[in-house]
Every structure is written in structure tokens, then in C-alpha cells.
Amino acid sequence: MKYVYIAAIALLLFSAPLAGEAGRGGGFARTGGGFDMHAEAPAARPPGTYNHSSTGPYGTNRNTTVNKTNNGYNRTTTANNGNYNRTTTGGANTNGNYYHGSSGSGPNGSYNHSGSGNYYNHTYNGSTNATNAWGQTYHSSTYANNGYVYHGATVSNPYYHGVWGWNGGVAWYPAPYYWGGGFWGAFAVGVTSAAVYGSIVAANNATYTSYQVEPQSPGAKLLSSYSLTQTQCGPPNLVVIYGPNNSVICAYPNNLVSAGNYSVNSQTLTIVSEKPA
């Protein structure tokens, strides 16, 4: 119910002045203020970059940019009306990977939501954060694997605080052509130069290869803040962290994080214990 509550907060904060725009430009409106990128279908156009600007109800200014390649597409939409602002992103690849994100701010507070997954593997990892006008911040995370959905408790990050504070106030969004969306380091899917750190067999019997986390990456900052040391995946009683874009890494447990399965909130550098819904 926590995830539904937070989505309702985000919707309440930002639906009023921008509601007339939610059904335009392709995607279907999502709770949480974002867009369901599954509805996008730019395949009818050849590869290239397309831009569209418009003015909607209540004076909302809207701009959409779509970049389409032979392997997929990505889209960014910005909308603003006075003190209300919203940005949505999304994209999909022919290999089944997809991602989406949205963020907004207004007099009543701010919110951000991001998620990524794979159509064919039936996996999804998403997180939502909302801050109201009194500075109270709410978090929610959802992880789905082969039909099993997990909602867990956030393990407080002892070092990094505040939305995007670790990244100079700028939100992190996954790059669809990189392993883990680039969260663990800037190396591409299927790269041979990255060191292999074992593998994990998930509930759907799919095997996910783990790679060595690169220094200075968002993932490296997350591990450092929890005093976690990466190790080879495979042995029992490890901290198993499922990251963006079907990525996984393993670490030794410590006094801050016990052994078990976790998902990543890539916007706040926190981890969430996985518990069945």
C-alpha cells in the first residue's frame, strides 16, 4: 500500500495544471505523474530526431523530442505551467529493454519516478520519491521478476541524503545500451573488457552475469556509502543487489546490510530489501 500511497501523492501534487496534457503526445497517463511508454509507436518513421512543441489547456507549454534508431528509440517531454514543471523520459530497445522516468515540481512539493525492465524476461525495477511542501520525503520501490512482485523496506543510506544530492542535484537516468544502464560503470551490454564477477540464476531460471563495478560510478558510490565490498556472485549468504536494466552485483554482508536480496533506488542511492507483495 506504501507504493500506491506515494504514487497518489505525486499525482495529487502535479495533476491539476498539467492534467490536460497527460493524454497527448503518444503515451498513456500513469499514476505518479509519468507516462506509460509502452504506448509509444514511432516505428512508422525512419531513424532520426523529431521535435514537437505545443501549447495545451490552461496555457501549458509542452516540448517533445524523439530520437529513433534502427534498434529502438528514446523520448523526452517537458511541460510547464507557471510554477509547475514536469519532465518525462522513456525508451525501448528491440532486445526488450525499456526504461521510463518522470520528475516534477510545484508549490506543493516535488517528486521523481524511474523504472526499467525487459519485456521478454518479465522483469521490472522501479522507484518513486515525493517531497511535500513541509520537506517530508517519501520513498517507494518495486521489483518484479517473472510475475513475482516485491515491495521492501528501505535500508537507510548512512552517507548520502536528499534526492540527487549525490549527483549535484541532477537526476540519474539509465542509458539503454549500457549494462545496468551505466549505473555500475560506463560499459556496454555484452562488453568483453569488463571483469566478470560470477552470475545469479533468478526465479525465472534466467542467468544474469555480474561484472566488476567501475570506480566513481553511481554504483560504486552506493557500495562505498554502505561500506560494502563487491565479491563474486554464486556463494550463499551474500548481499545480492539487483540494479537497473537487469543487472546484478554481489557483496559481503556487514553491520549495515545483512545477507539477502535487494533492489536499488538509483535516484537516492538507497537499497530496498525484497519481500513478496
C-alpha positions in Angstrom: 0.0 0.0 0.0 3.0 2.3 0.5 3.7 2.4 -3.2 0.1 3.3 -4.0 0.2 6.0 -1.3 3.3 7.6 -2.8 2.0 7.4 -6.3 -1.1 9.1 -5.1 1.0 11.9 -3.5 2.8 12.5 -6.8 -0.4 12.5 -8.7 -2.0 15.0 -6.3 0.9 17.3 -6.5 1.1 17.6 -10.2 -2.1 16.5 -11.9 -4.0 19.8 -11.6 -2.4 22.2 -14.0 -0.9 19.6 -16.3 -3.8 17.1 -16.4 -5.0 18.4 -19.8 -1.6 17.3 -21.3 -1.5 13.8 -19.9 -3.2 12.1 -22.8 -1.2 13.9 -25.6 1.9 13.1 -27.4 1.5 9.3 -27.5 1.8 7.7 -24.1 -1.0 6.9 -21.7 -1.0 8.7 -18.3 0.5 6.9 -15.4 -0.1 7.4 -11.7 2.9 9.2 -10.2 2.8 11.9 -12.9 4.6 10.0 -15.6 3.7 8.3 -18.9 3.4 4.7 -19.9 6.0 4.4 -22.6 4.5 1.1 -23.8 2.0 3.1 -25.9 4.7 4.8 -27.9 5.0 3.5 -31.5 7.5 5.6 -33.5 8.5 2.6 -35.7 6.4 4.0 -38.6 9.1 6.7 -39.1 12.6 6.2 -40.3 15.6 6.7 -37.9 16.2 10.3 -36.9 15.4 13.0 -34.4 11.9 14.6 -34.2 10.8 17.5 -32.2 7.3 18.9 -31.5 6.2 21.8 -29.4 2.6 22.9 -28.5 0.5 24.9 -26.1 -2.2 23.0 -24.3 -5.1 23.7 -22.0 -4.5 26.3 -19.2 -1.5 27.7 -21.0 0.7 24.6 -20.6 3.8 24.7 -22.8 5.0 21.3 -24.0 8.0 20.1 -26.0 8.7 16.6 -27.1 11.9 15.2 -28.6 12.1 11.7 -30.0 15.3 10.0 -31.1 14.7 6.9 -33.2 17.4 4.4 -34.4 17.2 1.0 -36.1 17.4 -0.6 -32.6 14.8 1.4 -30.7 14.0 4.9 -29.6 14.0 7.3 -26.6 11.8 10.2 -25.8 11.9 13.3 -23.6 8.9 15.5 -22.9 8.9 18.7 -20.9 5.8 20.6 -19.8 5.5 23.7 -17.7 2.7 26.0 -16.5 3.7 28.8 -14.2 5.3 27.3 -11.1 4.5 23.7 -12.2 7.1 21.8 -14.2 7.3 18.2 -15.3 9.8 16.1 -17.4 9.2 12.6 -18.6 11.6 10.3 -20.4 11.3 6.8 -21.8 12.7 4.5 -24.4 12.7 0.9 -25.7 15.1 -1.3 -27.5 14.4 -4.2 -29.9 16.1 -6.6 -27.4 13.2 -5.9 -25.0 14.9 -3.5 -22.6 12.8 -0.4 -21.8 13.0 2.4 -19.3 10.9 5.4 -18.2 11.2 8.2 -15.8 9.4 11.3 -14.7 10.0 14.2 -12.3 8.1 17.3 -11.4 7.9 20.3 -9.0 5.3 22.8 -7.9 4.2 24.8 -4.9 3.1 21.6 -3.1 6.4 19.8 -3.4 8.3 17.7 -5.9 8.6 14.1 -7.0 10.6 11.7 -9.2 9.9 8.3 -10.5 12.1 5.9 -12.6 11.9 2.4 -13.7 13.4 -0.1 -16.2 12.9 -3.7 -17.2 12.7 -6.2 -20.1 9.5 -7.2 -21.9 10.8 -10.7 -22.7 12.3 -11.5 -19.3 9.2 -10.1 -17.4 11.4 -8.1 -15.1 10.9 -4.6 -13.8 12.7 -2.3 -11.2 11.1 1.0 -10.3 11.3 3.6 -7.5 9.3 6.7 -6.5 10.2 9.6 -4.2 8.0 12.5 -3.3 8.7 15.5 -1.1 5.9 17.7 0.2 5.8 21.5 0.9 6.9 20.8 4.5 10.1 18.9 3.5 8.8 15.5 4.3 10.2 12.9 1.9 8.5 9.6 1.0 10.1 6.6 -0.8 8.8 3.5 -2.5 10.4 0.8 -4.6 9.0 -2.1 -6.7 10.8 -5.1 -8.1 9.2 -7.6 -10.4 10.7 -10.8 -11.7 8.8 -13.4 -13.9 5.4 -12.4 -12.4 6.6 -12.1 -8.8 6.4 -8.6 -7.4 8.4 -7.4 -4.4 7.9 -4.3 -2.2 10.5 -3.9 0.5 11.7 -1.7 3.3 14.3 0.9 2.5 17.7 0.4 4.1 18.8 4.0 5.1 21.9 5.2 3.4 24.2 6.4 6.2 26.1 8.9 4.0 24.1 10.2 1.0 21.0 12.3 1.8 18.5 14.2 -0.3 17.2 13.4 -3.8 20.0 13.6 -6.3 22.3 15.2 -3.7 25.0 12.7 -4.6 24.9 13.8 -8.3 25.0 17.6 -7.9 21.2 17.9 -7.9 20.8 16.2 -11.3 18.7 13.1 -11.7 20.3 9.9 -13.0 18.6 8.2 -15.9 19.7 4.8 -17.4 21.4 4.6 -20.8 19.6 1.8 -22.6 22.7 0.5 -24.4 24.8 0.0 -21.3 24.9 -2.9 -18.9 22.9 -1.8 -15.9 22.0 1.4 -17.7 25.5 2.6 -16.9 24.7 2.6 -13.2 27.7 0.3 -12.3 30.0 1.8 -14.9 30.1 3.1 -18.5 30.5 -0.2 -20.3 28.2 -1.6 -22.9 25.9 -4.6 -22.9 27.9 -7.7 -23.8 31.3 -6.0 -23.3 34.3 -8.3 -23.1 36.7 -5.9 -21.4 34.8 -5.8 -18.1 35.8 -8.3 -15.4 33.1 -11.0 -14.8 32.1 -11.3 -11.2 30.1 -14.5 -11.3 26.4 -14.9 -12.1 23.0 -15.2 -10.5 20.2 -17.6 -11.5 16.9 -15.8 -10.9 13.5 -17.1 -10.1 12.6 -17.3 -13.8 15.7 -19.6 -14.3 17.4 -16.8 -16.3 21.1 -16.4 -15.6 22.4 -12.8 -15.1 26.1 -12.2 -15.4 27.7 -9.9 -12.9 30.6 -7.5 -13.7 33.1 -5.6 -11.7 31.8 -2.2 -10.6 33.8 0.7 -12.0 35.3 3.3 -9.7 33.4 6.7 -9.5 30.2 5.2 -10.9 26.9 5.7 -9.1 27.0 2.0 -8.1 30.5 2.4 -6.7 29.3 5.4 -4.6 26.3 3.3 -3.4 28.6 0.4 -2.3 31.0 2.8 -0.6 28.3 4.6 1.4 27.1 1.2 2.8 30.7 0.0 3.3 30.0 -2.9 1.1 32.8 -4.8 -0.8 31.9 -6.4 -4.1 32.6 -10.1 -4.5 31.9 -12.9 -6.9 28.3 -13.9 -7.2 27.4 -17.5 -6.6 28.2 -18.5 -3.0 25.3 -18.3 -0.4 24.8 -15.7 2.3 25.8 -12.7 0.2 24.2 -9.3 -0.3 22.6 -9.6 -3.8 21.7 -6.3 -5.3 19.5 -6.1 -8.4 20.2 -2.9 -10.2 18.8 -1.1 -13.3 18.3 -2.9 -16.6 18.5 -6.5 -15.3 21.9 -6.0 -13.7 23.1 -7.7 -10.5 26.1 -7.4 -8.2 27.1 -9.2 -5.0 28.8 -8.1 -1.9 29.8 -9.3 1.6 27.3 -8.5 4.3 28.2 -6.2 7.2 26.7 -4.5 10.2 24.7 -2.1 7.9 23.4 -4.6 5.4 22.6 -8.2 6.1 22.7 -11.1 3.6 19.7 -11.2 1.3 18.2 -9.8 -1.9 17.9 -6.1 -2.5 16.8 -3.7 -5.3 18.4 -0.3 -6.0 16.8 3.1 -5.8 19.1 4.7 -8.3 17.8 8.3 -7.6 18.7 8.3 -3.9 21.5 5.7 -3.7 19.5 3.6 -1.3 18.7 -0.2 -1.4 15.4 -1.9 -0.7 15.0 -5.3 0.8 12.9 -7.6 -1.4 9.8 -9.0 0.1 6.9 -10.6 -1.9 3.9 -8.4 -2.3 
